[in-house]
Amino acid sequence: MKLVKVLCVSALFLALWLHPSHAQDLRGKWGVGGFVAYNMPMYGFGDRFGSEVNKWGLNFSYVANPRVTMEVEYHHASLDRGVLETKPFMWGVTKKEYASKDVNPDSRYDMKFNSLLLSGMVHFRANRSMEEGSYSPYIVVGAGYYNHDTVAENILWPGQTELDAKGAGAGVDANGDILPAVVMQTQQDTRTAVAANVGVGLEAFLTRTIAIDVRGRYHFILSELRAYETWQLRKVFPMQMVDFAAGFKFYFWD
């Protein structure tokens, strides 16, 4: 929470400090846009899920002055094929390692995000324009709420006994050793957490009303994922990730 406050105050300070005297040139312009992003979970979060193009979003922009644009953003991200599906664990009965997905194809460990953010884009150029062919680098600072739903389903239970496995109709492997068959009860964590982000980007105008926007951001989320000790996965807190996004914006003049 303290980091979020610091980032918000920093964005406000920059907006006031960079406020130009000729702000009326662009003041009041607004637009809508959309983007797709390559998402990279980091640290403990990265140990759970891999990186891929799995995020898309929509945004609404308001140009406060040539230096500052305010943006409201919704984004959705799906993180599939989590490590609980593929990381092997040692089963005490046979002293062999098993990956849940290899034994039970219905195993899944995934996460979905639905997020709402408020951000400030501070452009470096004091003489920024929105004319065809113009471009403008910027920094972006934002905060908001990230709602995430994490589901572990049909994951093999490492603590099952041979009797448990036989009772669940276990098969045998090529060597005749019994296979684990009992799955854990479905575990679902749904949380809504405060988060902050900071990054850099570039906006380039194809026409006076259509722009390409590319950016990279670091996200800091005050939420957690439970530990799975058997797989040597410690509790994750906070959740951190980086994304690289590209999209279009359509501006409308007042």
C-alpha positions in Angstrom: 0.0 0.0 0.0 2.9 2.4 0.8 4.4 1.8 -2.7 1.0 2.6 -4.3 0.8 5.9 -2.5 4.3 6.8 -3.4 3.7 6.1 -7.1 0.4 8.1 -7.1 2.0 11.1 -5.4 4.9 10.9 -7.8 2.6 10.9 -10.8 0.7 13.9 -9.5 4.0 15.8 -8.8 5.2 15.1 -12.3 1.9 16.3 -13.8 2.0 19.6 -11.9 5.7 20.1 -12.4 5.5 19.5 -16.2 2.3 21.5 -16.7 3.0 23.8 -19.6 1.7 27.3 -20.1 0.3 26.4 -23.6 -1.6 23.4 -22.3 -4.8 24.6 -24.0 -3.4 23.5 -27.4 -4.3 19.8 -26.7 -6.4 20.0 -23.6 -9.6 18.0 -23.7 -8.8 15.5 -26.4 -9.9 12.0 -25.6 -9.7 8.5 -27.1 -10.2 4.8 -26.9 -7.8 2.0 -27.6 -6.9 -1.7 -27.3 -3.7 -3.7 -26.9 -2.2 -7.2 -26.6 0.8 -7.9 -24.4 3.6 -10.4 -23.8 3.4 -11.2 -20.0 6.4 -12.3 -17.9 5.7 -13.4 -14.3 8.8 -12.8 -12.1 10.6 -14.4 -9.1 8.3 -16.8 -7.2 5.4 -16.0 -9.5 7.6 -16.9 -12.5 8.3 -20.3 -10.9 4.6 -21.0 -11.2 3.7 -19.8 -14.7 5.6 -19.2 -17.9 5.8 -16.1 -20.2 3.6 -15.8 -23.3 1.3 -13.4 -25.2 -1.6 -13.9 -22.9 -2.9 -10.4 -22.0 -5.3 -8.1 -23.8 -7.0 -4.9 -22.8 -9.0 -1.7 -23.5 -8.2 1.8 -22.4 -9.9 5.2 -22.3 -7.6 8.3 -22.5 -8.0 11.9 -21.7 -5.3 14.5 -22.7 -5.0 16.9 -19.8 -2.3 18.9 -21.6 0.5 18.3 -24.0 2.6 16.7 -21.3 0.1 14.6 -19.4 -2.5 12.1 -20.5 -4.7 10.3 -18.0 -5.8 6.7 -18.8 -8.3 4.2 -17.4 -7.5 0.7 -18.4 -9.1 -2.7 -18.2 -7.1 -5.8 -18.9 -7.6 -9.5 -18.9 -4.8 -12.1 -18.7 -4.9 -15.9 -18.8 -1.9 -17.9 -17.4 -2.2 -21.6 -18.3 -0.2 -24.7 -18.0 1.1 -23.9 -14.5 4.0 -25.8 -13.0 1.8 -28.1 -10.8 0.8 -29.8 -14.1 4.3 -30.7 -15.2 6.8 -30.5 -12.3 7.5 -34.0 -10.9 7.2 -35.0 -7.3 8.6 -38.0 -5.5 6.0 -40.5 -4.4 7.0 -42.4 -1.3 5.3 -45.6 -2.3 7.4 -46.4 -5.4 10.3 -43.9 -4.8 9.7 -42.6 -8.3 8.9 -39.2 -9.6 5.6 -38.4 -11.3 4.3 -35.4 -13.1 0.6 -34.9 -12.6 -0.2 -34.2 -16.3 1.6 -37.4 -17.4 -0.6 -39.6 -15.2 -3.8 -37.6 -15.3 -4.3 -35.6 -18.6 -7.1 -33.7 -16.9 -4.7 -32.0 -14.5 -4.7 -28.2 -14.7 -3.2 -25.3 -12.8 -4.1 -21.9 -14.2 -4.9 -18.3 -13.3 -7.0 -15.5 -14.8 -6.7 -11.8 -14.1 -9.3 -9.1 -14.6 -7.9 -5.7 -13.7 -8.9 -2.0 -13.6 -6.1 0.6 -13.5 -5.8 4.4 -13.4 -2.5 5.7 -14.9 -0.8 8.9 -15.8 1.3 9.2 -18.9 3.9 11.9 -18.7 5.4 12.8 -22.1 9.0 13.9 -22.3 8.5 16.5 -25.1 7.2 19.9 -24.0 6.2 20.6 -27.6 4.4 17.3 -28.1 1.9 17.3 -30.9 -0.7 14.9 -32.2 -0.1 15.5 -35.9 0.4 12.8 -38.5 4.0 11.5 -38.3 4.7 12.8 -34.8 5.8 10.6 -32.0 6.3 11.0 -28.2 8.1 8.9 -25.6 6.6 8.9 -22.1 6.8 7.4 -18.7 3.6 5.8 -17.2 2.8 5.4 -13.5 -0.4 3.8 -12.4 -2.3 1.9 -9.7 -5.6 0.0 -9.4 -7.1 -3.3 -8.5 -6.2 -6.8 -9.8 -8.7 -9.6 -9.4 -7.2 -13.0 -9.9 -8.6 -16.5 -9.8 -6.2 -19.4 -9.4 -7.4 -23.0 -9.8 -5.5 -26.3 -9.2 -7.7 -29.2 -10.4 -7.1 -32.9 -10.8 -3.6 -32.6 -9.5 -2.2 -35.8 -8.1 -2.1 -36.1 -4.3 1.5 -36.9 -3.2 0.4 -38.2 0.2 -1.7 -41.1 -1.1 -0.9 -44.6 0.0 -0.8 -47.7 -2.3 -4.2 -48.7 -0.9 -5.5 -45.3 -1.7 -4.2 -45.6 -5.3 -5.7 -49.1 -5.8 -9.0 -47.9 -4.4 -9.0 -45.1 -7.1 -8.4 -47.7 -9.8 -4.7 -47.1 -10.4 -2.9 -48.6 -13.3 0.7 -49.8 -13.5 3.7 -48.5 -15.4 5.9 -50.4 -17.8 7.8 -52.0 -14.9 4.6 -53.2 -13.2 4.8 -50.6 -10.4 1.5 -49.1 -9.4 0.8 -45.5 -10.4 -0.6 -42.8 -8.2 -4.3 -42.2 -9.0 -5.9 -40.0 -6.2 -6.2 -36.3 -7.0 -6.3 -33.5 -4.5 -9.5 -31.6 -3.9 -9.9 -28.7 -6.2 -8.2 -25.6 -4.8 -9.4 -22.2 -5.9 -8.0 -18.9 -4.7 -9.9 -15.8 -5.7 -8.5 -12.5 -4.5 -8.8 -8.8 -5.3 -5.6 -6.9 -4.5 -4.2 -3.4 -4.8 -1.4 -3.0 -7.3 0.9 -0.5 -8.9 2.8 -0.3 -12.1 5.5 1.9 -13.7 7.0 1.8 -17.2 8.0 3.6 -20.4 6.4 3.8 -23.8 6.2 5.5 -27.1 3.1 6.9 -28.9 3.4 7.4 -32.7 0.6 9.0 -34.8 -0.3 7.4 -38.1 -2.9 10.2 -38.6 -4.2 13.0 -36.5 -6.6 10.6 -34.8 -4.9 7.1 -35.0 -1.8 6.3 -33.0 0.3 3.2 -32.3 1.2 2.8 -28.6 4.0 0.5 -27.4 5.1 0.2 -23.8 6.8 -1.9 -21.2 5.7 -2.0 -17.5 6.6 -3.5 -14.2 3.6 -4.6 -12.0 3.7 -4.9 -8.3 0.7 -6.7 -6.8 -0.1 -7.0 -3.1 -1.4 -10.5 -3.3 -0.2 -14.0 -2.7 -0.3 -17.6 -4.0 -0.3 -20.5 -1.5 2.7 -22.7 -1.0 3.0 -26.3 -2.3 5.8 -27.8 -0.3 6.0 -31.1 -2.0 6.8 -29.4 -5.3 9.2 -27.0 -3.4 7.0 -24.0 -4.2 7.1 -21.4 -1.5 4.3 -19.0 -0.9 4.4 -16.1 -3.4 4.1 -12.6 -1.9 4.0 -10.0 -3.5 3.3 -11.0 -7.0 5.5 -9.3 -9.6 5.5 -9.3 -13.4 6.7 -7.4 -16.5 4.7 -7.0 -19.7 5.4 -5.6 -23.2 2.3 -4.3 -25.0 1.4 -2.9 -28.4 -1.9 -1.5 -29.5 -3.8 1.2 -31.3 -5.5 4.4 -30.0 -8.3 6.3 -31.7 -8.5 9.9 -30.6 -11.5 12.2 -30.9 -11.3 15.9 -30.9 -13.4 18.2 -28.7 
